[in-house]
Amino acid sequence: MTHTPYRRCAACGTRRPQGELLRLFRASDGAVALTVGRRTGRGVYCCPHEACRSKTLGKSLYAKKLGAAKVVDEKLLRGQMQNLAAELEQRNGAVRHGENHR
């Protein structure tokens, strides 16, 4: 039996398998980047749904949780999040939001 790591969305608090979430992380040089899956550095997870992406960026939840300054170009980050979210939905199928979505 394979262990599946679960992580919690910073915006809505829904627990999901790690591979179904977007990950913002602070690299060792202090830069904030976006990925799916594991990378070295402090990370915060977010559902691929528009409401969660907006809340994570809009309230700067990622900066607070990462202990990082706000990203200078949030418009670019929003575009990257949208593209990665589309890839996740295509790869995992349309993932429905959990019952405890806020």
C-alpha positions as CSV (number, residue, x, y, z in Angstrom):
1,M,0.0,0.0,0.0
2,T,1.4,3.4,-1.0
3,H,1.3,6.3,1.3
4,T,-0.3,9.5,-0.1
5,P,0.8,12.7,1.6
6,Y,-2.1,15.1,2.3
7,R,-1.7,18.9,2.6
8,R,-4.2,21.6,3.6
9,C,-5.2,24.6,1.4
10,A,-4.1,27.9,2.9
11,A,-7.3,29.6,1.7
12,C,-10.2,27.2,2.4
13,G,-8.6,24.6,4.8
14,T,-9.6,21.6,2.7
15,R,-7.2,18.6,3.0
16,R,-6.2,17.0,-0.4
17,P,-3.5,14.8,-1.8
18,Q,-0.4,16.8,-2.3
19,G,-0.4,16.2,-6.0
20,E,-3.8,18.0,-6.4
21,L,-2.6,21.2,-4.9
22,L,-0.6,24.2,-6.2
23,R,2.5,25.0,-4.1
24,L,4.0,28.4,-3.6
25,F,7.4,28.2,-2.0
26,R,10.2,30.4,-0.8
27,A,13.5,29.2,-2.2
28,S,16.8,29.6,-0.2
29,D,17.5,32.8,-2.1
30,G,14.2,34.3,-0.8
31,A,12.4,34.3,-4.1
32,V,8.8,33.1,-4.2
33,A,8.0,30.6,-6.9
34,L,5.2,28.2,-7.9
35,T,5.2,24.5,-8.5
36,V,3.2,21.3,-8.2
37,G,4.8,18.7,-5.9
38,R,8.0,18.8,-3.9
39,R,10.7,21.4,-4.0
40,T,13.2,22.5,-1.4
41,G,12.1,25.5,0.6
42,R,9.3,26.7,2.8
43,G,5.9,26.0,1.1
44,V,2.2,26.9,1.3
45,Y,-0.4,24.9,-0.6
46,C,-3.5,26.2,-2.5
47,C,-6.4,24.5,-4.2
48,P,-6.4,24.9,-8.0
49,H,-9.9,26.6,-7.8
50,E,-10.2,30.3,-8.7
51,A,-11.7,31.2,-5.3
52,C,-8.8,29.8,-3.4
53,R,-6.1,31.2,-5.8
54,S,-7.7,34.6,-5.5
55,K,-7.9,34.5,-1.7
56,T,-4.3,33.2,-1.4
57,L,-2.9,36.0,-3.6
58,G,-5.5,38.7,-2.7
59,K,-4.9,38.6,1.0
60,S,-1.2,37.8,0.6
61,L,-1.7,34.6,2.6
62,Y,1.3,33.1,0.9
63,A,3.6,36.0,2.0
64,K,2.4,35.7,5.6
65,K,2.8,31.9,5.7
66,L,6.1,31.9,3.9
67,G,7.6,34.8,5.9
68,A,8.4,36.5,2.6
69,A,7.9,39.9,1.1
70,K,5.1,40.2,-1.4
71,V,5.9,39.1,-4.9
72,V,6.6,42.2,-7.0
73,D,4.7,40.9,-10.1
74,E,1.5,39.3,-8.7
75,K,-0.1,39.5,-12.2
76,L,2.6,37.1,-13.5
77,L,2.1,34.8,-10.5
78,R,-1.7,34.8,-11.1
79,G,-1.1,33.8,-14.7
80,Q,1.2,31.0,-13.7
81,M,-1.3,29.8,-11.1
82,Q,-4.0,29.7,-13.7
83,N,-1.9,27.7,-16.2
84,L,-0.8,25.2,-13.5
85,A,-4.4,24.9,-12.2
86,A,-5.6,24.0,-15.8
87,E,-2.8,21.4,-16.1
88,L,-3.8,19.9,-12.7
89,E,-7.4,19.7,-13.7
90,Q,-6.5,18.0,-17.0
91,R,-4.2,15.5,-15.2
92,N,-6.4,14.7,-12.2
93,G,-9.8,15.3,-13.8
94,A,-12.1,18.0,-12.5
95,V,-11.5,17.8,-8.7
96,R,-14.6,18.9,-6.7
97,H,-14.2,21.2,-3.7
98,G,-14.5,19.6,-0.3
99,E,-17.5,20.0,1.9
100,N,-15.7,22.4,4.3
101,H,-14.9,24.9,1.6
102,R,-15.2,28.5,2.9
